[in-house]
Amino acid sequence: MGARVRRLESQGAEEVDVIRAAGGIILSGRSVVLVHRPKYDDWTFPKGKLDGSEGFRDAALREVEEETGLTCRLGRWLSDVEYVDSGGRQKMVRYWLMEVVGGDVADHEPNAEIDAVEWAPVQEAAERLTYGFDRKLLALIG
């Protein structure tokens, strides 16, 4: 599922699997959408893994709709974020700014993956986001 990349380290070259994922920061006025994942008890932006040969753009739109119930349009690319996930795997997530074209977060049915979807003013979102890299992404929208 992940792409194989070559990582250079002081001990020599090593090949690692990188999980490829995509997501978005959904902006309306000065508010953004946050999702709560009960498995990790975190607040973050909607995102998820690419399926098979799916491209990043298609995956971002699909994952955002699956996790929030919102149909969105891609805006500008924001950033690629790389980190080691809770399972010790390398992960790279490509994020876009997004605009809602349909749906309502109130229609989201809580489930084991995402139990809450909420609009939050940007300043409040900065305080609620669990991860520093999410706060850095939020700062990119200005």
N, C-alpha and C positions, 0 to 999 in steps of 0.2 A: 504494500500500500504506500509506503513512504519512498521518497526518492533516495538513491544512494549518492552520497557526496563524499568527496575526499577532504578530510580535515588534517591539516598539518599541525603537528605538535613537536615539542622539543625532542621527544623520544623517537620521532619518525612519523611517517604518514600512516593514517588509519582511515578505513572506510566506515561510515556510520549511516544508519537509516535515519532519514529526517521525515517526520510526519508533516505533511503539507495541509494547511488549513486556510480558511478565509472567513472574513466577517466584516461587520460594518458598525460605524457610529451613525445612528439614525438621529438626525437633527431636525427639529421643528421649532422655529423661533430661537429661543435661548434654552431649550430643553433637549435632553437626549434620552434614549431608551436604555435601561439597565435590565439585566436578567440575573436572577438568583438561582444558583445551582446548589441544591441541598447536599449532594454528594461531597462537595468541597466547602460548603457553607460560605460561598463567596458571591460578591456582586461584581459583574463584569459586563463586557459588551457581547452581543450574540456572535457566535462563530462556530465553525465545525470543520471536520475533515473533508477533503475532496474525495469524491466517489470515483473509483476507477480512472478513466481517462478524462474526467471532468476538468474543465479549466477553472482557474481561480475566480473569475468574475461570476460564472454560473454558480459555483459553489457558494460564494458569498451571498448571492441573492436567495438561493435555495435555503441555506442554513438560517438566514435571518427570518425568512417566512416561516420555516418549521418551528423556530424557537420563540417567535414573537406573535405570529399570526398576521404580520404586516407585509404587504406587498410593497417593495421599494424599487427605486430607480438609483442606479449607481451615479455618484458624483465623482469628485476627484479622488485619485488614489492618495492615501495618507502615508502609509509606512508598512514595511515588513518588520515584524517583531520575531526575534529568535530567542528561545529559552529552553531550559530543560524542564519537562513537565513532572508532575508528582510521581510518575512511574519511572523517572530517570531517563526518559527518551527525549531526543532532540526534537523540537517542534518549531516550525516557521509558519506564522500566520500573516497573511496579507490583508490589510484593512483598507476600506473605502469609506468616504463620507457618503451617506445615503439620505434620500428624500422619500417620504411615505407617499404612495400613490393609491393605496387602498388598505382596508382592514382597520382593526381597532384592538389595542392591547387588552381591553376589557373582555374580549372574546377568547383570550388565551385560557386553555384548560390546564391547570396545574398538573404536572406529571413528575416522574422520578428524575428526569433530566433537568427540567426548568420548572420550579414551583412558583415563581413570581416574575412578572414582567411589568415594569413601571416607567413612566416618564418622570424625569427629575431635572430641575433647573441645573444648568452647567455647574454652578458653584457647589450646589448640594451633591451632585454626582461626583465631583472631585473629592469630596469628603467620604462618600460611601464606597467608592471603588476600592476593591481589596488590594489590587496589585499596582505597584509603581509604574510599570510599563503602560497600564491602562490610563493612569493619570497623565503620563507624557503624551499619549495619543490624544487625549481630550484637549491638552494645551495646543495641539496642532490646528484645531478648528478655529482658534482665535477668539 
